[in-house]
Every structure is written in C-alpha cells, then in structure tokens.
Amino acid sequence: MIDISCPRCSNGVTQRFYGPCETCREELRSTQASAGSEVAAQAYEPKMNVTPNAVALKE
C-alpha cells in the first residue's frame, strides 16, 4: 500500500495502485458507464482478386 494523492480530487489516500480514489471511481462508474450493445457480424466472403486458374494460365 502506498500513500498518494488522488489525481482527480487531490485528496490523500492509501491504495495498492496509483489512480483515482474509491469515491472518484464510484462517481466515474455512475456517470460514464454504458451498457454494451450487440453488433451483428457480417458473413465472411473470400475476396476474389485473382481468377482460380491464374496459375495454370501463367506463361
């Protein structure tokens, strides 16, 4: 545990890692949190930038 000042509110706190204090973290979670959303993935279609017999036709 280290004694630091919170980078957000400048209050002195004792924490395991450097960062916002517990009060600031709770406030950030309540104001900045958002629900995840479902994203539909498109079906994979291979890109055809060469013809299938390009190697056989190469001279």
Helices and strands as residue ranges (DSSP letters): E 2-5, E 12-15, H 22-32, H 54-57
